[in-house]
Amino acid sequence: MTSPDVTEVNDVNGPESAGDPRANEAAGGAAGVAPVPAQEELAEASSAAGGGWSADGADGSGAVTDHSRAQLEDEAIALPSGGEKAEKATRAHRARSFEVSDFERPSTKMEEWRFTPLRVMAPLFEDAATDVRGEDDHPVMYEVETPAEIAVGTLAPGEAPRGTALVPESLVSAVASERCADALHLKAAKNTEIAEPARVAVAGQGADRRGNAHIVLETEESSVATFVVHHTGSAQFAENVELIVGANSQMTVIALQDWDDDALHIATHHAKLGRDARLKHIVVSLGGRAVRVDVIGELVEPGAEIENLGLYFADADQYLEHRLFVDHAAPRCTSNSTYKGALQGKGARSVWVGDVLIRKEAEGTNTYELNRNLVLTEGARADSVPNLEIETGEIEGAGHAAATGRFDDEQLFYLRARGIPEIEARRLVVRGFFAELIQQIDVPEIREHLSDAIEAELARSMN
């Protein structure tokens, strides 16, 4: 089965110097996605200040829609007009502070919140304490299972290394930081290579209960470790995850949002990488009423590398948002981001925003970001906004691509002509769409869990 051509937007130096984005289409890549045309419109929309674009395939038209002035009345979302006060041009200028009072409540006039359903997420914008009702009655319960080589402890606010990488950039993150007295700290010691992953199970105890959390994951110099953070149950959960990746170390982080249907969750994952460090960051969002995960990666020393992978599956009336920011602040660093999502059911909604900043001192940068969305039923909608900010011409390669589409009727016809029933043919297309990402997860039980979860999601719409 031949994958269709993909719509690519704003390739600066082309695939040969940007990690070859076509390689990202292997093992199913964009299988079944009918690509969205009109590259010029996409490039114009993605580069416009305050603008955004989405190739909505829900109506089968594949048309490109510029949402820069859309009025989303059902979610109370409206964008500022050109006459209103403009935000600073570069993503790096966003305010950072531990003081809750330094942040305004999110509004539709703020670029970083313009897609988010603010009324739904409203409980998380309150400066509310963690709802502890007894010594053993917390809004979220933690179960930590680690290999012997992982040191487990807690960190108070201001106690290093807490706060050395993550300084809040939003109200929710600031509240989570201030309201969490003891941050969970997991550390791989210098020169240790740990084969088994460290696991943190986070179980919500009720949709009406507020939780605030701060987790610090650290790999010291020349160490190798994997961390899994798995969210289940239900809560109103504000969370910070701070990643400190020491020089020449390798960290893998897998964050699973497996919440019940009524959970609210806003998380900030903030990583800082040392010289020749490598981070593989994986986000999987399947459950929750509304979930938003912000992933920030700072490449502050030469030779650092970050790989961002994401998989999400939105159902009816479910909102899933993922925002990435990769800050290339040192020479000869590499970043690649690949996020893929599927949507089904009326009111299913996903948003992906990818920002990459290449600073003037970041010569030799090589970066690429890719987002693909597969719309399975009528009434679902996906928005993708890829952005590049480049302050130096001395780079190896930089580019991005994004597309949203429905099933490719020609591929379905090809499979059905060979005796495969339509329902099974559709399953094969979706499996192929996600296969590339699942195969890159090095924890076998998580790969199995994701395959089972995708099958369960498909059973809802295809049976």
N, C-alpha and C positions, 0 to 999 in steps of 0.2 A: 504494500500500500504506500503510495507516494504522498508525502506531506505537501500541502500547497505552499506556494511562496508566501512570505510574510511581509507585512507592511513595516518598514523600518523608518525611523524618524531621526533626522539630524545626526547621521553618522559623520563624525569629524574627519577621521582618517581611514574609515572603511574597516571591514571585518578583519582584514589581514593584520591590522595593528591594534585591534580592540578585543583580542581574545577570541576572535571568530564567533560571532553570535550564532552563526548557523550550526555550530557544534552544539549549542544549547537546545537545538531542535531534535537531537538524537533521542532514541528510545521513546518515540511517541511525540516529543516536543509539542508542536502546535497541531497535532493530528486532530482533524475534525473542525478546526477553526476556519471559518470562511473569512479570509483577510479583508480588512477594511481599506478601501482605496483612498485617493485624494491626499497624497503625501504632503502636498503644498499646504493644504488646509490644516493638517495635523501639525506641521512644523510651525505654522503661523500661530495656531492656538496655543501650542505648548510654550512658545517663547514670549507670548504677550504678557504684559505685567498684569498679575491678578487673574489671568485667564486659566482655562482648563478645557480639556476636550474629552469626549467620550464617543466611541464608535458603538452606539447602542444597536444591538442586533435583535432586540426583543420583538420588533415588528417585522423582522425579516428583510428590512430595507438595506441594512448595512451602512446607513448614512452616517456621516460625521456630524456631531452636534457640538456646537460651541456653547458651553454653560457659563460663560463669563458674565452674562447678565440674566441668568435664569432665575425665575421666581418659583421656588419650591415651597409652595404654601402649606402643603401637608406636613412638612417638617420644619416650618418656620425658618427656612434658609433663604437668604437673599444676599446678593453680593453688593459691595459698595460701588457706587458710580464713580466715573472718572473724576468728578469734582470733589470727592471726599479725600480726606487726608491719606496720602499714600504711605505704605509701609516702606521701610528701608529695603533697598534693592536686593542685597545679598542675604542669604539664609544665615550666614555666620554672625550677623549683627543682632540676632534675637537675644532678648534680655535673659540673663541667667542669675538666679539668686536663690538663697535658702529661705528668704523671708516671704511668707505667704502674702503679706501686705503689698509686696512689690508687683503683684500680678492682678490684672483685672479679671473679672468673671468672663468666660468665653462668650462671644457674641458672633452673630452672622457677619459682622463687618471685619472680623479678623480672618486673614487668609488661611491660617492653620486650622480654623474651625468651620470653614465655609460649607463643607459637605456634611459635617457631623450633625445628627439629629439631636439638637440641644435639649429639647423638652424631654426626650427619653433619657438622656444622660444626666439630667439636672441633679439628681441626688449626689453625683460624684463631684459636683462643683461646690458643694458645701464644705466649709472648714469644720469637719465633724470628727470627733474622737472615735477610735475603734470601739465597737459595741461589745465590750467585755461584760458578761453578766455573772461571772464566777470564775474561780481558779481554773476550772476545766470546761468553761463555757465561753469560748471565743467565737467570733463570727467566721473565722477560717482556722482550721486546724492543720498543723504541719506534721508530716511524717518524713523524717530525714533518714535515708539509708545510703551509707557511703562506704567505700573501701577503707581499709585501715590507714592507707597512706594519705587520705584527705583529712586535714585538720578542720574541726567544726567548732565554731565559737559565735560570739555575738559582739556587736560594735555599737557603742552609743553615738549619738550625733556628735560630729567633730573628732571622733576617735579614728585615727588612720588605720587602714587605708580608706575607710568610708568617706565619701565626698571628694576623693582625689580624681575620680573620673566623672562622676555624675554630679553636676550642679543643676538644679531644676530649671527648666525652660518653660514651664507651664504651671498654672495654678494647681492642677491635680497632682503633679509631681512634687510641688513644694509642700502641699498638705501631707502627702504620703511620707515625705522625708521628716517633716516636723512631728507628725503624729505617731511615728514609729520609734519607740524608745530604744529598742534592741534589734538591730539589723542582724539577720542570719549571715554568717560569714563562713564560706567554704574555701579552703586554700590547698593547692597542690604545692608542695615544697620544692625548692630549687633542685634541679637535676633528677627529678623523679618522673618516671613514665608509668602512668596508671592505666591499666587495660580496661577495668570495669568502670562503668559510669557511676557518678554520684547522683542520687535521685532525691528530689524534693517533691513530695506529694502535697498539694494545697487543696484542701476540701472545704468548700463553702457550706455554712450551716443554716442559711436561710436568705431568701431574696430580699428581705426587709432589713438585713443587718449590714452595717458598714464596717469594712475592714481596710486598714492601711498597712502597707508592708514595704520593707526595704531589704533587698537581698544583695550581698556582695559575693561575687565569684572571682577567684584570683588564681592565676598560674604564675608562680615565680619563675625566675630565669631558667631557661632550658628544661622546663617541665612540660608534660603532656597530660591533659585530662579532659574528660567529657562530663558535662552537667546536664541533667534532665529536670525541668520544672514542669509539672503536670497539674493543671487546674481542673477540678471537678466540683460537682455540687452547685450551689448558688449563693450569691452574695452581691453586695455593692462594693466592688473591690478596686482600690487605688493602689498601684504597685510600682515600685522602682526596682530595677535589676541592674546592678552596677558590675561591669566586667573590666577587670584589670589584667591585661595580658602582658606579662613580662617579656623582656628581651629574649629572643630566640625560643620562646615557648609556643605551644600549640594548644588552643582551647577550642572545644566544640560545645555549643550550647543549643539545646533543643527545648523550645517552649511550646507546650501544647495547651490550647484553650479548648477544653472538652466540657464546658459548663452545661448546666441544665438550661432549658429554654428561657428562663426568666432572669438570668444573671446579667449584671452590668459590670463591665471591666474596662478600665483604662490603664495601660501599662507603658512605662518608659524604660527601654533597654539602652543603656549608654555604655559604650566600650571605648577604652583608650589602649592603643597598641604601642609597644615598645619596638626597638630596633629588631628587624628580621622576625617579628612575631607574626603568628598566623591565627586568625579567628574564623571559624566556620559557625555561622549563626543561622539557626533554622527556626522558623515560626510556623506553627500549624494551628489554624483557627477553624473549628468545626461547630462549637456550641456557643450558647449565650444569646440573649435578646439583642444586646448591642455590645460589641467588642472593638476596642481600638488599641493597636500596638504601635508605638513610635520606636523606631530603631535608629540609634545614632552611633556612628563609628568614627573615631578620631584617629587618623594615621599620623602620629606626631614624630616618628623616628624613621630614618631611611630603611627601605627594604620590607616594611610591614605589608601584610596582605589580609584582606577581609573578603569572605564569600558569604553573601546573604541569600538564603533560600527561603521561600515561603509557599505554603499550600493552604487554600481556604475553600470552603464549600458552604454557600449561603442558602438557607431555606426560606420559605414564605415568611414575610414580616421580620426577617432577621437582617441586622446591619453589621457588617464586618469592614473595618477600616485599617489599613496598614500604611504607615508613613516611614520612609527611609531618608536618612541624611548621612552621606559619607563625606567626610572632611579630609581632603588630601592636603596635609600641611607640611609634608616632608618629601624629599626627592625619592624617586625609584620605588614608589609604592603601587600596589595593585588592588583593585576592587572589582568584584563582579556580583551582580544581583539578579536573581531569577525568581519571580513570583508568578504563580499560576492559580487561578480560581475558577470554580464552577458555580453557577447560580440556577436555582429552580424555585418556582412558586411565586404567586403574586406578592409584591412588596419585598422580594429578596433584593438586597442592595449590597454592593461592595464598592470600596474606594481604595485605590492604590496611588500613592504619591511618592515619587522617587526623586530626591535632590542629590546632586553630586557637585561639590565645590572643589575646584583645582586651584589652589593658591599660587601666587607668582613664584614662590620658592619651591614648588612641587614639580620640578623638572623630572622628566622620565616617567610620568604617571601613565598607567594603563588602566582604563576603567570601562565597564559596560553595564548597562541595566536593561532588563527585559521584563515586561509584564504581558501576560496572556489571560484572557477571560473567555470562558465558554458558557453561553447562555442556553440552558436546556429547555426552558418553557417560556410561555408568554408571561408578561408582567414582571420580569426581573430586569435589573439594570446594573451596569458596571461602569465606573468612571476610572480612567487612568490619566495621570498627569506626570510625565517624565520631564525632568529639568536638568540642565547642565549649566554650570557657571565656570568659565575658564579664564584664568588671569595670566596664563603664560602659554606661549606657542610651542615651548620646548617639551612636548609630550610624546609618548609612544603611541597612544591611541585613546579615543574617548567617543562614546556614542550611546544611543539608547533606542529602544523600540517598544511599541505597545500596540495591541490590537484586541478587539472584542468581536466575537462572532457567534453564529449558531452552528449546528451540525452541518457538515458539508454533505449535501444531498448526493453528490457524485460518489463519495466514498461509501455512503450507506448503500447506494445502488450496487456498487462493486461488491460489497460483502454479501448483500442479499442475493445477488446473481450467482453466488457460489454456495447457495443453500443455507446461509446463516440467517436465522429468524431476525426480524427487525429489532426486537427488544435486546437480543444478545449482541447484535451489531452495534447498537448504541452503547451498550456496556463496554464493548471492546474499544470504541473510540474514546470514551472517557478514561478507561484504564490507561490507554496509550498516552493520553494527554498528561496524566499525572506520573507516569512511570519514571520519567527522567529524574524527578525530584525524589520520589520514594527510594529509588535505587541509591541515592547519595546519602541516605541516613544509615549510619554504621551500627545502629543498635537494632538487632534482629526483631525483638519483641515490639518495638515501635513501628517498624516496617509492616509487621503483621497486623498490628492494631489499625494502622492507617488503611491498609487494604480492606480490612473488614468494615471500617467506618465508611469508606467510600461505597462499598457494596450496599451497606444499609441505607445510605443517602439515595443511591440510585433506585433502590427498591420502592422508595416513596413515590417517585414520579413515573417509573417505567412499568410498574405492575398495576 
